[in-house]
Amino acid sequence: MASVTYKNVVKKFGDSTAVDNINFHVEDKEFLVLVGPSGCGKTTALRLLAGLEEITGGEIQIGDRVVNDVAPKDRDIAMVFQSYALYPHLSVYDNMAFGLKLKKTPKDEIKRRVSEAAEVLGITDLLQRKPRQLSGGQRQRVAVGRAIVREPKVFLFDEPLSNLDAKLRVQMRAEISKLHQRLQTTFIYVTHDQVEAMTMATRIAVINRGKLQQIDSPQNLYDHPNNLFVAGFIGSPAMNFFPAKLRKDGAKLVVDSGDFVVALPADAAKKYEKYEGREVVFGIRPENIHDVHFTPPNIHGETISVKVDVTELMGNEIFLYLVNGKNTFVARVDPRSKMRVGEQAQVMFDMDHVHIFDAQTEEALH
Amino acid sequence: METSKKSASLHKANLKRAALPYYYLLPAFILMGVITFYPLIYQVIISFTDFQTKDLLKQLSSPELKYVGIQNYVEIVMGGLPVQNFEFFRILTYNLWWAVTNVMVHVPAGILIAVLLNTQGLWMKRLYRAIYILPIVIPPIVVATVWQNIFDEQYGAMNQLLSVIAGWFGSADPVHIRWLNEYTPPIPWLLPNGPLTLAYYAMMIANFWLGWPFMTMVATGALQSIPKDLYEAASIDGASGSQQFWNVTVPLIRPAMIPAAVYGFTLSFNLFNFVYFMSRGGPARSTEILVTFAYDLVRNLRLFGVAAAFSVIIFFVALIIFLITNRITHATESYSEA
């Protein structure tokens, strides 16, 4: 059981900087997910913690101990690799027992730990098999089992689900969450899939181009993204963005995109008043755009007219791809909506759930 | 009438189509027949005769050719050939020993060199890899001649080198070791006076030069196919460098190395040109292997029938060894995903 701290951590490969001055602290027993697009440095950040890459600058602590110069095996960590990295010539049992055997753990103890882990993961029947005789999901479990038997202070997962098919991924997601509750250990998990991040994490760290963008609980990250990147990365379909200008229209503060003008409700207007005249990016999530015939009660709605470009029926909802002037955007509306492709229609923006970012700095305005 | 004619022509067309693949195979069959099957069968036939020089003109229709049954085989195995220093089982044993010791040296050395050359950040890797192809592309007869000269008693580089080293220890006498001709080893406490002569050791050294590059080449390929994350997983599991070597590298290059070792074994077992040109099987047939002996039977003793029988025996010996090693080592098995 241990906390993990990144202090001004930098990793360079030659001239390119993979991890650029990252700082964060992971509490004991937390489930932190590092998320970002491919090549953003999240895996490198994890490998630095595992000791598989050497740190260029800064320091990493596990518990109170600085581990910069500690060998991987002495860091009290276990890692699950994207490729599983099972030893192909060893049986499942021997794969899981390998680390313990090297540590000269007594045989009974090894047996106890391996069978316990196998029990938890439901792979007791597979212990005598070789990795090549297992399915992807089973290999995944063995890789997790190999980590469990080490009883580490910190579990590291490097995109462990990306080689599984969609259905299995959903199932393993739940199992890893369960495992976290059961083991009560610190988990650090790397993924490029924001759904995985949202569903499993106690906190999410969003990384882009080697820099930490925001670290927060999934809900806070979703509701209050710090900047354009986080706003666009978290959530599916992604948030809609419109270049716009904040200006006064009589007593009201309005967002003027050139094609449409929508007024901010009083409390938001008060908050953003000081930015009047500023070039901004106006953001609104698809679920906050409604068919005017099916709007939730008591919202501060602003109606704009659109042309329906594409409709995607999902059963429980409909994704509408809409056009307004030069803007195209997505709405996620009530399944009873009767909007059809090519129609002119009215949609309503829920102005209580909008995001306004500075067009220059791309930071959220508060 | 009309329909039966039609069906007959249809039948003919089908037959033609079925025969078509064999037309394509025919040239290969003819070639194989002329250069492989005919000599093979011919050899088996004359192995049951007393075929000698006088029969060369008329071959099998020679009036003097006598069929002697399995007499040639019996004489080879039981002794009774008019040949000096020939005991079949001694030569067979030496031949097996020669092949086994060669493989036992080449394979570990090849792996070791491959691992060293595979070190990350090593300079001029490509150059080394180009260099170790050299022994493979130089004809063994050239290699044998060069090494024969190196081990020459009077002018050889080996004796000169030893003379220099002896000079450091205060000996002014030039070293004159008769590497390829001495039957009694000059240093009894180091190389006991047994079935292995100095020539054997000299040839081991020379054949090492010839043999390791192939093993290194195979091992390099195998090493590069081992995923890096297995080593990372092992290092997290607590494996030291040598433990990673024994627990990851060795088992994972094993599927590639075992067929290579079997191949190396058969190659050394029948390494005619190198052995013949380096030592001619001497001194006193102490480094003779089966194939060089078979050649001697023809070239010097002109016992064609006996030599043919001998070749058949070699063929079966090699076949049995191959089947045994294949069974023991599961050379064809691999860890790759099915």
Contacts between the chains, C-beta under 8 A, distances in Angstrom:
chain1	res1	chain2	res2	distance
A	50	B	232	7.7
A	50	B	236	6.3
A	51	B	235	7.8
A	51	B	236	7.7
A	52	B	232	5.1
A	52	B	235	7.3
A	52	B	236	7.8
A	71	B	235	7.5
A	72	B	232	7.8
A	72	B	235	4.9
A	72	B	236	4.7
A	73	B	235	6.4
A	73	B	236	6.3
A	73	B	237	6.9
A	73	B	238	3.7
A	73	B	239	7.6
A	77	B	236	6.8
A	78	B	236	6.7
A	79	B	232	7.7
A	79	B	233	7.1
A	79	B	236	5.3
A	81	B	229	4.9
A	81	B	232	7.3
A	81	B	233	6.2
A	82	B	229	8.0
A	83	B	227	6.4
A	83	B	229	5.6
A	85	B	227	6.8
A	85	B	229	4.1
A	85	B	230	5.3
A	85	B	232	6.9
A	85	B	233	4.0
A	87	B	230	6.6
A	87	B	233	7.8
A	87	B	234	7.8
A	87	B	247	7.4
A	87	B	248	6.8
A	87	B	251	7.6
A	88	B	252	7.0
A	88	B	335	4.1
A	88	B	336	7.9
A	89	B	251	4.1
A	89	B	252	6.7
A	89	B	254	7.7
A	89	B	335	5.5
A	98	B	234	7.6
A	98	B	237	5.3
A	98	B	239	7.9
A	98	B	247	7.3
A	99	B	236	7.6
A	99	B	237	3.5
A	99	B	238	5.4
A	102	B	237	6.2
A	102	B	238	4.5
A	102	B	239	5.7
A	102	B	243	6.3
A	103	B	238	5.8
A	130	B	335	7.6
A	132	B	335	6.6
A	132	B	336	7.2
A	132	B	337	4.7
A	132	B	338	5.9
A	133	B	338	7.9
A	146	B	233	7.8
A	146	B	237	7.7
A	150	B	237	7.6
